[in-house]
Amino acid sequence: MKEMLELYRPKPEDGWFYEKMMSDSKTMAYNAPWFPPDGCIPHPDKEWERLCADWIGHEPERFYAYLRRTSDGAFVGDVCFHYTSEHDWWDMGVVIFAPERGKGYGKQGLKLLAGHAFSHGVTRLHNEFETTRDAAYRIHRAVGFRETGWKDGGVELLLTKEEYLKGITHMEPRAFLEILHVAERLKDTPRHCTTSKGRRESVAEHSWRIALMAMLLKDEFPELDVDRVTRMCLIHDLGECFTGDIPTFLKTDADEETEGRLLDRWVRSLPAPVSNELSALYAEMNALETPEAKLYKSLDKLEAVIQHNESPIDTWEPNEYELNKTYAFDIVAFSDWLTALRREIYNDTVEKIASGKQS
């Protein structure tokens, strides 16, 4: 079975892999015309510090990520793009670490980069390299790039967002329906909590309400991409299409691994635009580093406590009397507004417990 890759935003402590690639003469041979004699970058540790500061988390102006193998978490290469105002396009690059070449990672990495770029404001991806690099040329053409010219012994290639979406990545109506058929399972997938009338709620209902919460908070978080947060909310529990819902206090690491594996298998089977976008969103959600991911996760947890406050108290588990007082305070700490909201929810919980009201 073909090994799968994902985009990974490296942390400062991951610089060892960048330094390893930049110091490997086989990996960097293509770079020899600019850094003779072998293409290796001098002082890669200093270059890594600059790259972390200027490139990571700066879409759509600049982007840098590692290519990480999902089966074992190993880094196998890197990708990047940056805006070139002179031509109004984004120059890009894909480099596979020499020991990992010949495994189909170049084409897969280029697809991941294109999908991420076009879902983050990029409209035109450009690349150029020597005409002698046959493998690179074949990979770009297979992904949908077209030739735009030649100069100085090199070939120029371009891929626009429109071409990407209409070309090999086109989604047929049948594929669209199949996605919906899988997602429909969440309508019949019960969650642990009940509604205010005592009916067991579905995962789909929970997902709908946290998406609504995100939409309503657009003006409270003007600096965030709330549309992206809403998309996270809508898809966050799709893995439960395959495993069902397991309450947080019962879910094990093995349960998490099984759900993640089955979800990943399904996502990678989808048409490229959908697969690439979902993969990027799930990677961001799992890393829980961006403000958007933190807001999504906060809403996910807060909605659960809100629903408990709305449900009949005789549906609560014994451990939930204390859990509902403390749950999610840690995840909302990054935001004063969310922390204030959590306090209001806490007040509702305390009042409900004190009064013993049923709805």
C-alpha positions, 0 to 999 in steps of 0.5 A: 500500500502506498505510504501517505504524506501530510503537510506539517508546520514545523516547530523551532525544535524541528530544525534538525531535519531542515539542517540535515536536508540543506547539508545533504549534497544529493538532496541539494544537487539541483541548487548547485548553480546558486550555491557551488559546488554542491548546492548545500546551504551554508550555516543552515542553522542560521537560515532555519531561524530566519525561515521560522520567523519569516515563512511559517504561518504567513499565508498567503504571502509566504508558506513553508512546511515539511512533508510528513509520512503519516504511518510513522511521522517521519519527515521526507521533504519540504514545500514552500511558496512565496508571492512574487509581485513582479509577475503577480504569481506565487513561486513554489518549490518541492524538495524530497530528501534524497534517501526518500526519493523514488517512492512517489512523494514528489507528486503527492507533495506537489498535490498537497502544496497546490491544495493548501495554496489554493485554499489559502488565497493563492491564485497562480502557482509558478515554477521553473527549473532546468529542462534536464530535470525530466522527473520534475517536469513529469510530476508538474504536468501530471498535477496540471501545470502547463508550460508558459515558456523557456529561458536560460535552459529552463522551462517555466510552468504555471497552474492557476486556481481555476485550472486546478479546480476544473482539471484533474481535480474535478469532482463528479456529482456522484462523488459529491453524493457519496460524501453526503451519504457518509456524512448522513450517518452522523444524523443517526449517531447518538451522543452521550448528552440529551436535548432539553426535552430529554431526547438523545442528541445526534453528532450532526446536531452538535456539529451544527450548533458549534458551527452556528456558534462560530458564525455568531462570533465573527465580530468578536474575533475580527482578526481570525478567519472565522469562515475557516473555524466554521469549516472546522466545526462542521467536519470535526466529528466526521470520524464518528461516521465510522466509530460512533461517539464515545464520551470524552471521559471514556475515550481511550488512546486506542479509540482515538487512533482507530478513529483517526486511521479510519477518517484518514483513509476516507479523506484520502479517497476523496476528490483532490480539492476536498481531500486536500482541504480536509487534510489541511484542516484536520492537521491544523485542528490536531496541532491546536496551534493556530487561533482558529484551531483553538477557537474551534476546539473551545466551541466544541467543548463549550457546546457540550457543557451548554447542552448539559445545562439544557438537558434534564439533570437526571440524565447526567452521569455522577462524575459530570456534576464536577466535570461540568464545573471544570471542563474546558476552562484550560482550552479557553484561557487564550481568550478573555471573551471565551473565558468570560463565556465559560464563567457564565456557563459555570454559573448556569451549571452551579444554579442547575445543580443547586436547584435540581431543575430537570430542564 
